[in-house]
Amino acid sequence: MAAQQFSVGDHVRWNSEAGHVQGVIVKKHTHDVEFKGYTHHCSPDDPQYEIRSDRTDHIALHKGRALTKV
């Protein structure tokens, strides 16, 4: 089952160690990407999204299955 697809500009929510966080998608990755020293595996069918937190401007990278559209 494919994860829900999101677009740049979508407002989303995810669960982090600090609780639920909301932010805006700033980039969609469809090929493997180096991020914070790790290779994150992605594909056109299973992309990962760069999201800027609303509260802290922190950038996080998550797969679509971890996100909920707000």
MMTF fields as JSON, N, C-alpha, C and O atoms, coordinates in Angstrom:
{
  "mmtfVersion": "1.0.0",
  "mmtfProducer": "UNKNOWN",
  "numBonds": 279,
  "numAtoms": 280,
  "numGroups": 70,
  "numChains": 1,
  "numModels": 1,
  "chainsPerModel": [1],
  "groupsPerChain": [70],
  "chainIdList": ["A"],
  "bondAtomList": [4, 2, 8, 6, 12, 10, 16, 14, 20, 18, 24, 22, 28, 26, 32, 30, 36, 34, 40, 38, 44, 42, 48, 46, 52, 50, 56, 54, 60, 58, 64, 62, 68, 66, 72, 70, 76, 74, 80, 78, 84, 82, 88, 86, 92, 90, 96, 94, 100, 98, 104, 102, 108, 106, 112, 110, 116, 114, 120, 118, 124, 122, 128, 126, 132, 130, 136, 134, 140, 138, 144, 142, 148, 146, 152, 150, 156, 154, 160, 158, 164, 162, 168, 166, 172, 170, 176, 174, 180, 178, 184, 182, 188, 186, 192, 190, 196, 194, 200, 198, 204, 202, 208, 206, 212, 210, 216, 214, 220, 218, 224, 222, 228, 226, 232, 230, 236, 234, 240, 238, 244, 242, 248, 246, 252, 250, 256, 254, 260, 258, 264, 262, 268, 266, 272, 270, 276, 274],
  "bondOrderList": [1, 1, 1, 1, 1, 1, 1, 1, 1, 1, 1, 1, 1, 1, 1, 1, 1, 1, 1, 1, 1, 1, 1, 1, 1, 1, 1, 1, 1, 1, 1, 1, 1, 1, 1, 1, 1, 1, 1, 1, 1, 1, 1, 1, 1, 1, 1, 1, 1, 1, 1, 1, 1, 1, 1, 1, 1, 1, 1, 1, 1, 1, 1, 1, 1, 1, 1, 1, 1],
  "groupList": [{"groupName": "MET", "atomNameList": ["N", "CA", "C", "O"], "elementList": ["N", "C", "C", "O"], "formalChargeList": [0, 0, 0, 0], "bondAtomList": [1, 0, 2, 1, 3, 2], "bondOrderList": [1, 1, 2], "singleLetterCode": "M", "chemCompType": "L-PEPTIDE LINKING"}, {"groupName": "ALA", "atomNameList": ["N", "CA", "C", "O"], "elementList": ["N", "C", "C", "O"], "formalChargeList": [0, 0, 0, 0], "bondAtomList": [1, 0, 2, 1, 3, 2], "bondOrderList": [1, 1, 2], "singleLetterCode": "A", "chemCompType": "L-PEPTIDE LINKING"}, {"groupName": "GLN", "atomNameList": ["N", "CA", "C", "O"], "elementList": ["N", "C", "C", "O"], "formalChargeList": [0, 0, 0, 0], "bondAtomList": [1, 0, 2, 1, 3, 2], "bondOrderList": [1, 1, 2], "singleLetterCode": "Q", "chemCompType": "L-PEPTIDE LINKING"}, {"groupName": "PHE", "atomNameList": ["N", "CA", "C", "O"], "elementList": ["N", "C", "C", "O"], "formalChargeList": [0, 0, 0, 0], "bondAtomList": [1, 0, 2, 1, 3, 2], "bondOrderList": [1, 1, 2], "singleLetterCode": "F", "chemCompType": "L-PEPTIDE LINKING"}, {"groupName": "SER", "atomNameList": ["N", "CA", "C", "O"], "elementList": ["N", "C", "C", "O"], "formalChargeList": [0, 0, 0, 0], "bondAtomList": [1, 0, 2, 1, 3, 2], "bondOrderList": [1, 1, 2], "singleLetterCode": "S", "chemCompType": "L-PEPTIDE LINKING"}, {"groupName": "VAL", "atomNameList": ["N", "CA", "C", "O"], "elementList": ["N", "C", "C", "O"], "formalChargeList": [0, 0, 0, 0], "bondAtomList": [1, 0, 2, 1, 3, 2], "bondOrderList": [1, 1, 2], "singleLetterCode": "V", "chemCompType": "L-PEPTIDE LINKING"}, {"groupName": "GLY", "atomNameList": ["N", "CA", "C", "O"], "elementList": ["N", "C", "C", "O"], "formalChargeList": [0, 0, 0, 0], "bondAtomList": [1, 0, 2, 1, 3, 2], "bondOrderList": [1, 1, 2], "singleLetterCode": "G", "chemCompType": "PEPTIDE LINKING"}, {"groupName": "ASP", "atomNameList": ["N", "CA", "C", "O"], "elementList": ["N", "C", "C", "O"], "formalChargeList": [0, 0, 0, 0], "bondAtomList": [1, 0, 2, 1, 3, 2], "bondOrderList": [1, 1, 2], "singleLetterCode": "D", "chemCompType": "L-PEPTIDE LINKING"}, {"groupName": "HIS", "atomNameList": ["N", "CA", "C", "O"], "elementList": ["N", "C", "C", "O"], "formalChargeList": [0, 0, 0, 0], "bondAtomList": [1, 0, 2, 1, 3, 2], "bondOrderList": [1, 1, 2], "singleLetterCode": "H", "chemCompType": "L-PEPTIDE LINKING"}, {"groupName": "ARG", "atomNameList": ["N", "CA", "C", "O"], "elementList": ["N", "C", "C", "O"], "formalChargeList": [0, 0, 0, 0], "bondAtomList": [1, 0, 2, 1, 3, 2], "bondOrderList": [1, 1, 2], "singleLetterCode": "R", "chemCompType": "L-PEPTIDE LINKING"}, {"groupName": "TRP", "atomNameList": ["N", "CA", "C", "O"], "elementList": ["N", "C", "C", "O"], "formalChargeList": [0, 0, 0, 0], "bondAtomList": [1, 0, 2, 1, 3, 2], "bondOrderList": [1, 1, 2], "singleLetterCode": "W", "chemCompType": "L-PEPTIDE LINKING"}, {"groupName": "ASN", "atomNameList": ["N", "CA", "C", "O"], "elementList": ["N", "C", "C", "O"], "formalChargeList": [0, 0, 0, 0], "bondAtomList": [1, 0, 2, 1, 3, 2], "bondOrderList": [1, 1, 2], "singleLetterCode": "N", "chemCompType": "L-PEPTIDE LINKING"}, {"groupName": "GLU", "atomNameList": ["N", "CA", "C", "O"], "elementList": ["N", "C", "C", "O"], "formalChargeList": [0, 0, 0, 0], "bondAtomList": [1, 0, 2, 1, 3, 2], "bondOrderList": [1, 1, 2], "singleLetterCode": "E", "chemCompType": "L-PEPTIDE LINKING"}, {"groupName": "ILE", "atomNameList": ["N", "CA", "C", "O"], "elementList": ["N", "C", "C", "O"], "formalChargeList": [0, 0, 0, 0], "bondAtomList": [1, 0, 2, 1, 3, 2], "bondOrderList": [1, 1, 2], "singleLetterCode": "I", "chemCompType": "L-PEPTIDE LINKING"}, {"groupName": "LYS", "atomNameList": ["N", "CA", "C", "O"], "elementList": ["N", "C", "C", "O"], "formalChargeList": [0, 0, 0, 0], "bondAtomList": [1, 0, 2, 1, 3, 2], "bondOrderList": [1, 1, 2], "singleLetterCode": "K", "chemCompType": "L-PEPTIDE LINKING"}, {"groupName": "THR", "atomNameList": ["N", "CA", "C", "O"], "elementList": ["N", "C", "C", "O"], "formalChargeList": [0, 0, 0, 0], "bondAtomList": [1, 0, 2, 1, 3, 2], "bondOrderList": [1, 1, 2], "singleLetterCode": "T", "chemCompType": "L-PEPTIDE LINKING"}, {"groupName": "TYR", "atomNameList": ["N", "CA", "C", "O"], "elementList": ["N", "C", "C", "O"], "formalChargeList": [0, 0, 0, 0], "bondAtomList": [1, 0, 2, 1, 3, 2], "bondOrderList": [1, 1, 2], "singleLetterCode": "Y", "chemCompType": "L-PEPTIDE LINKING"}, {"groupName": "CYS", "atomNameList": ["N", "CA", "C", "O"], "elementList": ["N", "C", "C", "O"], "formalChargeList": [0, 0, 0, 0], "bondAtomList": [1, 0, 2, 1, 3, 2], "bondOrderList": [1, 1, 2], "singleLetterCode": "C", "chemCompType": "L-PEPTIDE LINKING"}, {"groupName": "PRO", "atomNameList": ["N", "CA", "C", "O"], "elementList": ["N", "C", "C", "O"], "formalChargeList": [0, 0, 0, 0], "bondAtomList": [1, 0, 2, 1, 3, 2], "bondOrderList": [1, 1, 2], "singleLetterCode": "P", "chemCompType": "L-PEPTIDE LINKING"}, {"groupName": "LEU", "atomNameList": ["N", "CA", "C", "O"], "elementList": ["N", "C", "C", "O"], "formalChargeList": [0, 0, 0, 0], "bondAtomList": [1, 0, 2, 1, 3, 2], "bondOrderList": [1, 1, 2], "singleLetterCode": "L", "chemCompType": "L-PEPTIDE LINKING"}],
  "groupTypeList": [0, 1, 1, 2, 2, 3, 4, 5, 6, 7, 8, 5, 9, 10, 11, 4, 12, 1, 6, 8, 5, 2, 6, 5, 13, 5, 14, 14, 8, 15, 8, 7, 5, 12, 3, 14, 6, 16, 15, 8, 8, 17, 4, 18, 7, 7, 18, 2, 16, 12, 13, 9, 4, 7, 9, 15, 7, 8, 13, 1, 19, 8, 14, 6, 9, 1, 19, 15, 14, 5],
  "groupIdList": [1, 2, 3, 4, 5, 6, 7, 8, 9, 10, 11, 12, 13, 14, 15, 16, 17, 18, 19, 20, 21, 22, 23, 24, 25, 26, 27, 28, 29, 30, 31, 32, 33, 34, 35, 36, 37, 38, 39, 40, 41, 42, 43, 44, 45, 46, 47, 48, 49, 50, 51, 52, 53, 54, 55, 56, 57, 58, 59, 60, 61, 62, 63, 64, 65, 66, 67, 68, 69, 70],
  "secStructList": [7, 7, 7, 7, 7, 7, 7, 6, 6, 7, 3, 3, 3, 3, 3, 3, 6, 6, 3, 3, 3, 3, 3, 3, 3, 3, 3, 3, 3, 7, 1, 7, 3, 3, 3, 6, 6, 3, 3, 3, 7, 7, 7, 1, 1, 1, 7, 3, 3, 3, 3, 3, 3, 6, 6, 6, 7, 7, 3, 3, 3, 3, 3, 4, 4, 4, 7, 3, 3, 7],
  "xCoordList": [0.842, 0.0, 0.888, 1.768, 0.671, 1.469, 1.06, -0.11, 2.053, 1.782, 1.086, 1.182, 0.387, -0.26, 0.808, 1.877, 0.52, 1.441, 1.105, -0.065, 2.133, 1.979, 2.711, 3.488, 2.462, 3.087, 3.795, 3.465, 4.775, 5.436, 4.362, 3.494, 4.434, 3.452, 2.36, 1.651, 2.211, 1.207, 1.59, 2.766, 0.59, 0.786, 0.497, -0.591, 1.478, 1.366, 1.715, 2.238, 1.402, 1.672, 2.361, 2.057, 3.295, 3.946, 4.283, 4.259, 4.594, 4.916, 6.433, 7.09, 6.983, 8.426, 8.663, 7.717, 9.937, 10.277, 9.674, 9.387, 9.486, 8.957, 7.433, 6.861, 6.775, 5.325, 4.95, 5.784, 3.72, 3.247, 3.805, 3.822, 4.262, 4.847, 4.115, 3.701, 3.955, 3.335, 4.32, 5.133, 4.226, 5.097, 4.638, 3.589, 5.458, 5.143, 6.198, 7.394, 5.752, 6.674, 7.384, 6.746, 8.727, 9.518, 10.207, 10.649, 10.301, 10.93, 10.49, 10.304, 10.328, 9.949, 11.118, 11.572, 11.606, 12.722, 12.21, 11.506, 12.567, 12.139, 13.32, 13.137, 14.521, 15.728, 16.505, 16.368, 17.326, 18.086, 18.779, 19.282, 18.795, 19.341, 20.156, 19.777, 21.281, 22.065, 21.44, 21.234, 21.139, 20.52, 21.048, 20.843, 21.727, 22.287, 23.161, 23.103, 23.976, 24.945, 24.42, 25.165, 23.186, 22.601, 22.031, 21.585, 22.051, 21.401, 19.961, 19.702, 19.037, 17.611, 17.153, 17.359, 16.533, 16.111, 14.705, 13.778, 14.563, 13.27, 13.164, 14.157, 11.943, 11.676, 10.446, 9.781, 10.132, 8.917, 7.654, 6.702, 7.64, 6.479, 6.503, 5.471, 7.671, 7.824, 8.774, 9.888, 8.326, 9.196, 9.383, 8.655, 10.362, 10.521, 10.386, 10.677, 9.939, 9.613, 10.434, 10.563, 10.992, 11.633, 10.533, 9.78, 10.449, 9.387, 10.004, 10.839, 9.582, 10.037, 9.008, 7.836, 9.471, 8.593, 8.038, 8.759, 6.755, 6.112, 6.723, 6.879, 7.062, 7.512, 8.996, 9.386, 9.835, 11.281, 12.056, 13.252, 11.428, 12.112, 13.073, 13.828, 13.063, 13.87, 13.406, 12.21, 14.339, 13.999, 14.064, 15.065, 12.999, 12.937, 12.688, 12.189, 13.039, 12.818, 11.999, 12.407, 10.835, 9.949, 9.329, 9.152, 9.006, 8.223, 6.762, 6.335, 6.005, 4.604, 3.773, 2.827, 4.102, 3.282, 3.387, 2.564, 4.394, 4.535, 3.794, 3.748, 3.211, 2.617, 1.1, 0.53, 0.465, -0.972, -1.183, -0.608, -2.002, -2.281, -3.146, -4.107, -2.794, -3.521, -4.484, -5.2],
  "yCoordList": [-1.183, 0.0, 1.247, 1.378, 2.138, 3.346, 4.365, 4.471, 5.11, 6.168, 7.335, 7.498, 8.135, 9.321, 10.246, 10.402, 10.858, 11.8, 13.22, 13.581, 14.011, 15.398, 16.279, 15.788, 17.575, 18.536, 19.626, 19.88, 20.268, 21.418, 22.456, 22.751, 22.997, 23.977, 23.386, 24.126, 22.049, 21.418, 21.607, 21.539, 21.842, 21.963, 20.596, 20.05, 20.032, 18.671, 18.611, 19.56, 17.46, 17.193, 15.847, 14.928, 15.724, 14.445, 14.33, 15.323, 13.128, 12.859, 12.796, 12.03, 13.594, 13.571, 13.195, 12.976, 13.122, 12.809, 13.837, 13.529, 15.059, 16.143, 16.254, 17.183, 15.34, 15.398, 15.731, 15.627, 16.125, 16.436, 17.776, 18.753, 17.796, 18.991, 19.269, 18.341, 20.553, 20.931, 21.777, 22.509, 21.658, 22.449, 22.412, 21.858, 23.022, 23.14, 22.396, 22.525, 21.614, 20.89, 21.897, 22.699, 21.84, 22.763, 22.067, 22.727, 20.73, 19.999, 18.539, 17.959, 17.957, 16.548, 15.821, 16.22, 14.75, 13.972, 12.649, 11.903, 12.369, 11.122, 10.216, 9.163, 10.607, 9.791, 9.86, 10.826, 8.837, 8.799, 10.136, 10.767, 10.554, 11.863, 11.762, 11.046, 12.486, 12.623, 13.74, 14.845, 13.455, 14.459, 14.245, 13.187, 15.251, 15.202, 13.968, 13.319, 13.651, 12.568, 11.173, 10.203, 11.039, 9.732, 9.72, 10.748, 8.536, 8.371, 7.952, 6.93, 8.74, 8.427, 7.878, 8.504, 6.708, 6.041, 6.492, 6.423, 6.949, 7.395, 7.052, 6.763, 7.091, 6.804, 7.613, 8.184, 7.673, 8.38, 7.813, 8.552, 6.503, 5.88, 6.0, 5.842, 6.277, 6.372, 7.535, 7.315, 8.777, 9.938, 10.275, 9.786, 11.111, 11.704, 13.212, 13.772, 13.849, 15.263, 16.044, 15.636, 17.178, 18.123, 19.041, 19.619, 19.169, 19.956, 20.966, 20.614, 22.219, 23.272, 23.416, 23.7, 23.213, 23.326, 24.733, 25.712, 24.833, 26.127, 26.886, 28.106, 26.17, 26.82, 27.152, 28.214, 26.256, 26.42, 26.653, 26.938, 26.544, 26.619, 25.452, 25.463, 24.441, 23.234, 22.497, 22.46, 21.912, 21.119, 19.643, 19.176, 18.914, 17.47, 16.781, 17.398, 15.498, 14.704, 13.481, 12.71, 13.305, 12.192, 11.58, 12.246, 10.299, 9.63, 10.02, 10.435, 9.88, 10.27, 9.547, 10.123, 8.289, 7.525, 8.074, 7.731, 8.93, 9.533, 10.855, 11.451, 11.323, 12.662, 12.598, 11.648, 13.625, 13.831, 15.259, 16.196, 15.428, 16.786, 17.529, 16.977, 18.795, 19.63, 20.52, 21.307],
  "zCoordList": [0.0, 0.0, 0.0, 0.851, -0.92, -1.046, 0.016, 0.384, 0.496, 1.464, 0.762, -0.454, 1.554, 0.997, 0.428, 1.017, -0.711, -1.334, -0.88, -0.756, -0.636, -0.23, -1.229, -2.047, -1.164, -2.073, -1.278, -0.12, -1.917, -1.311, -0.982, -1.804, 0.219, 0.675, 1.551, 2.233, 1.547, 2.407, 3.875, 4.232, 4.717, 6.163, 6.76, 6.571, 7.49, 8.0, 9.489, 10.073, 10.07, 11.479, 11.586, 10.826, 12.533, 12.771, 14.247, 14.974, 14.689, 16.077, 16.21, 15.505, 17.105, 17.356, 18.81, 19.567, 19.197, 20.59, 21.543, 22.699, 21.05, 21.885, 21.81, 22.38, 21.128, 20.975, 19.545, 18.646, 19.325, 17.977, 17.519, 18.267, 16.271, 15.676, 14.371, 13.676, 14.037, 12.773, 11.988, 12.553, 10.662, 9.813, 8.376, 8.049, 7.513, 6.099, 5.293, 5.555, 4.311, 3.443, 2.543, 1.86, 2.554, 1.74, 0.571, -0.37, 0.624, -0.476, -0.44, 0.63, -1.625, -1.766, -2.429, -3.502, -1.789, -2.324, -2.893, -2.213, -4.137, -4.786, -5.115, -5.726, -4.72, -4.884, -3.578, -2.826, -3.297, -2.051, -1.812, -2.742, -0.547, -0.197, 1.094, 2.021, 1.146, 2.372, 3.196, 2.694, 4.457, 5.33, 6.733, 7.326, 7.263, 8.619, 8.822, 9.867, 7.806, 7.931, 7.636, 7.781, 7.234, 6.944, 5.533, 5.024, 4.902, 3.612, 3.863, 4.498, 3.366, 3.482, 2.139, 1.099, 2.17, 0.942, 0.562, 1.369, -0.665, -1.17, -2.649, -3.316, -3.134, -4.542, -4.946, -4.082, -6.235, -6.642, -5.983, -5.733, -5.702, -5.059, -3.537, -2.885, -2.973, -1.518, -1.192, -0.717, -1.449, -1.245, 0.235, 1.1, 0.497, 1.819, 1.656, 0.6, 2.728, 2.68, 3.697, 4.852, 3.254, 4.17, 4.675, 3.891, 5.999, 6.606, 7.571, 8.404, 7.449, 8.368, 9.481, 9.234, 10.714, 11.883, 12.014, 11.823, 12.339, 12.547, 13.731, 13.676, 14.786, 16.023, 16.035, 16.52, 15.505, 15.694, 14.41, 14.474, 13.246, 11.954, 11.731, 10.759, 12.614, 12.453, 11.2, 10.91, 10.46, 9.283, 9.653, 10.197, 9.36, 9.603, 8.269, 7.328, 8.193, 6.989, 7.384, 8.253, 6.741, 7.08, 5.83, 4.809, 5.937, 4.889, 5.06, 6.137, 3.978, 3.987, 5.02, 5.557, 5.318, 6.273, 7.694, 8.543, 7.975, 9.295, 9.405, 10.481, 8.3, 8.248, 8.154, 7.615, 8.687, 8.557, 8.072, 8.626, 7.045, 6.544, 7.547, 8.084, 7.797, 8.768, 8.024, 8.643]
}
